[in-house]
Every structure is written in C-alpha cells, then in structure tokens.
Amino acid sequence: MNVCHAIETRQSVGRVKQDPVERELIERILESAVHAPNHRITEPWRFHVFTGKGRGELARARAETARLMAEAEGEYEEMAAGRISRERKKAFRAPVVIAVISAAGRDEIETLENYAACAATVQNMQLTAHALGLASIWRTGPVAYHEHMRRFFDLDEGDRIVAYLYLGYPDMGERPRRRSPASERTVWH
C-alpha cells in the first residue's frame, strides 16, 4: 500500500474482533512508531502494551480512576457504578491497547515539541496498522488525565498520556470519510 493511499483510506474503527493480534504485528507497529519526526531527537515516546489478561490491569486502573472521579464529583452510587463499569469495559474493547506516553522536555517548548512528536508517532502506528489489515482508534478522555492514571503509568511531572490506541481486526465495513478539501483550509502567500 503506498503512503498516500494509506493516509487517504485510514479510518478510525471502533468495532474490532476479539481475535488476538500476533505479537510480530504489534512489534512492527511499534517499530514504525519510533520513526516519527522528532525535533532535537529527544525520542520522547514511551509505550505500554496491554494484551490478553494484561488488559485487566488497565481495566482495574481505569475503574478505580472512575470511582475516584465519581466520588470527587459527588455522584450517586448508581451513577458511579455505571461510570465505573463503562471505564472498566473500555480496556477490553480491543485485543490490544497501547498507551502512548510523551515525556516532558527540559522546558515548555521542548515539552510541546515532544507531545507533537508523539502525536506523529500515533499516526505512524495507525497508518502501519491499516497497511497490515488492522483497525485502530485513538482515544483519551478525562480518565487519561487523572492523577491516579499518572501514578499507574509512573509518569514524571510533565509527562502526558497522548493516546490509548486500540488495535484489532476490523468488525465493521468502511464508512464514507467526511473531510473538507485542503483548499478550504489553506491560505497561500
């Protein structure tokens, strides 16, 4: 698959089969990730790969984070239980979940550039997954930014979760893409 075709046909796919993804494919995706552009070559990306029963660790951390958030927001017990259950299930929506972490830089500018490099890393991962016949979807949400999740991933001050990348074999057909042409968002000088 040529790169332009991969970019123009890649889609976020939220429904995937629970069939295991071969470790070699995951490693190939990770290897593509580390070739993202990165100003100053800081290589700020870190990956946590959850597969099989390992997703249970992520599920427990997400559920506890949801419980802490519900408690802090004063949610009723029934509402909190639903929220906790939904967060737990998210760890099992795909056979592979990769948390992509951006390391803090030495200053504000480097931290921003590191985050941008990690976003490019996620795109490389999604394009490689697509080329290998896998589906992916990039997610975060409020739970990703909570202090409990920061501790779970042992993040240093300034480190950020950039993505939870869900990977699996697609379980839905392609949908028409809705993208404005570049000409509508371009100013030439």
N, C-alpha and C positions, 0 to 999 in steps of 0.2 A: 504494500500500500504506500503510495507516495505521500509525502508530508502534507501537501496542500489538501489532498483528498481526505486524509485523516483529520485534519483540522476542521474541514467543512462538513464532515459527516459525523463527527463525535457528538454524542448526546449524553446528558445526564440520565441515567436509567435507575429508577428507584426500586424496581422489582427484579430480583435475581433469584435463580435457583439456589438451593442449599447444597448443591454438589460441591465437594471440596475442590479447591483450585490448587494445582500442582505447585509445590514449593519452587520449582525451577522458573515457573512463570512469574511468581511473586518476586523472586530474586532478579529476574530480567527487568521487571518494572522498577524495582529499587535502583538497579544499576543505571537505567535511563534517567532516573530522578536526579542523580548526582552530577549530571552533565548540564544542568540548568545554568543559565548565565548568572554570574555572581561577581559583582564589583568587589575588588580587593581580595578575591579568592578566600573569603573567610569560611566557606563551606559551613554555613550556619544550620543546616538541616539535621534533624535527628528523627529517627523513625521508631515507632513502637508497633509491632505487627501482632495482631490478635487473630488466631485461627482456632478452629475446633473448640476444645474446652477452655482454651485461653481467653476466649471471649467472655467467659464467666467472670473473670477478674474485672474486665471493663464494665460488665453489667452491674456488678456489685458496687463499683466506684460511682457509676452514673446514678444508681438507685439511691445511694447514701447522699450524694450531692443533691438530688431532687428532694430528698427528705429534709435536708438542712435548709434548702431554699424555701420549701413549703412552710417549715417551722418559722423561719425568719419573716415570712410574709403573712403569718397568722392564718394559713389556710385551714379550713375544716378538715377533720380526719378523713372523710370520704373523698374530698377533692385531692388531698395529699396522697392518698392511696392510689388514686388513678394516675396522678402525675408520676409517682414512683414507679408504678408498673410500666407506664409508657417509656420512661427513661431506661429501665432495665431491658425492655424488649429491643431497644434500638441497637444494642450490642449484637443482636442476633439477626438483624435484617439482611445480612450478607455473610457468606462463609469467611470472608476476610475483611478486617477493619484495620486500616493503617492510620495511626495518629501521626501527623506531621508537625514537628515542633521547630520553631525558629529560635535560635539562640540570640540572646541580647548582644549588641555590639558594644564597643568601647565608649560610644557616645550616641546621642539621639539620631544623628544622620546614619551612622552605621547600623543601628538597630532597625531603622526604617528600611534601609537597603537590604538587610538580612531578611526581613519579612517579605519584601518584594521578591527576593531570590527564591524563597520557599514557596511563594505562590507560583512562580515559574516551575519549580520542582513538581508541584501538584499537577500542573498542566502536562508536563512531560510524562508523569505517571498515567494520567488519563489517556493521553494520546497513545502511549505504548500499550496500555490495557486494550484500547479499542483496536489497535493493529493486531493484537493477539487473540481477538474474538471475545474479549471480556467486556462486561459493562461496569460502569463506575458512576458514583455520585459523590460530590463533595459537600460535606455538611459540617456545621459547628453548632451554633445556638448558645443560649445563656449558660447551660451546664458546662460547656467547654471552658468558660472563662472564670468559673468559680474557684475559690481558693482550695477547696477540697480536691478538685481535679488537678490543680497545680501541685499539690502535695503528692497525689497519686503518681504523677509523672516525674516527681522530684525536680521540678523546674526551679531554676535560679531566678533571682529578681530580673525582670525584663524579658525573660523567655516567654514565648507565646505559643499557644496551640493555633496552628494555621488551618488545619483540616482534620476531619475524620474522613478518610477516603474509604468508601465501601466498594468492594470488588466481588464480582461473581459472574457466572454465565447468565446472559440476559434471559428473562422470563416474560418479555413483552416485545411487541414489534416496534419498529421505528415510528416516530411521530414527525409530522412536518415541523421543521425548525422555523421559529419566528425571530428573525434577526433583521434589523434595519441595514440597508446597504451602507458601506463605509462612507460613501459620498454624502450621506445625510449628517454625518458627524465629523466631517473633515473641513478644515479651513486651510487653504493653500496660500502661501505668502511668496 
